[in-house]
């Protein structure tokens, strides 16, 4: 392992800084909820899209740097990441479509 | 001598792959990764089910930053702040973990020990925070009533939610007392009874013209819960079946029951992972002090539990987004 004896301390703190900054931005937007982002957007609000993209960015930082996927064998990494990404996208897509269908079917029956 | 060894010599290396290293990864590390993959799929299942239920009730789901507004030792309304602090604590304990792994690569026993210690402390603070969060959620803040149709009605004054205690001032008059073994029904147990009766709440509503009823229904143009007029509110209140204070698996004052079910289940399952992560970290911590890995010549074990600990952090990042932010 090439990385075995050199220290990555500086890089770790930089990644920590990035992850913290992303979290601060998320919370800031979550509290502020600017109307232009909160009430408009394709599918869901722009705000939700921002949250999802920032979350994926954080997940990338944790998996690649902290869990050191970047240093693993390429196909080992792919056997993990691709399995997760494909299965989860499939699952989430179907579940959300079904959820939307349930809403369309059942909400006319609810009296408020 | 050879006959007394329980494990045949040529199989002694099974737990480290016997020298075979597919993908250049050791046996333990590879299996940890595949365990993490399967666990990730489990959590995705939970979160996807949450997504389905939320989409099913998209016009009436509780708004998370109206639910999680408390910070320990501080009074007031601080949506999201405490959850954000918890997220920081977990990310930070992930950093000390990766620093421990880094120090392990350089065989610096002292550094590994202290970083590992910091990681465990971070984990304990996180679990403690989660326990506090559960406690706050279960006890509730405002209180609400539930109609026979299952809708939760909250009370607002000048557009801001107020607690039952703020406007129901008269003492409970229906003479309802707690069932106990002395005075109650035999073999019938009963949870804590509510502070207020339905009749009392309705009476207080009628006596306070500035109080309005808020329903679960979301006004999609403003993304806020709809507030009813006084007359509509009285009509809804007439259908009231019970008073709800706080949250449990059958009812919660925040709105849809599934919301609290998912909250308990997903954050509970994550909390269970944190607790087991702390226990594993403690075991490894003592092994480091005992010099086990120094003797072994490598700190790969720290790396492996590190993977698990980072995974716990990774899951929280998603729970944070999909439960609290989106």
Interface residues (C-beta under 8 A of the other chain):
Chain A: X3 X4 X5 X7 X8 X9 X12 X13 X16 X19 X20 X23 X24 X26 X27 X30 X31 X38 X39 X44 X48 X51 X52 X54 X55 X58 X59 X62 X63 X65 X66 X67 X68 X72 X73 X75 X76 X79 X80 X83 X84 X87 X88 X91 X92 X95 X96 X98 X99 X100 X102 X103 X106 X107 X111 X112
Chain B: X22 X23 X24 X25 X30 X33 X34 X36 X37 X40 X41 X44 X45 X47 X48 X49 X51 X52 X53 X54 X55 X56 X57 X58 X59 X65 X79 X80 X81 X84 X87 X88 X91 X92 X94 X95 X97 X98 X99 X101 X102 X105 X106 X149 X151 X215 X217 X221 X222 X223 X303 X306 X307 X310 X311 X313 X314 X317 X318 X320 X321 X324 X325 X326
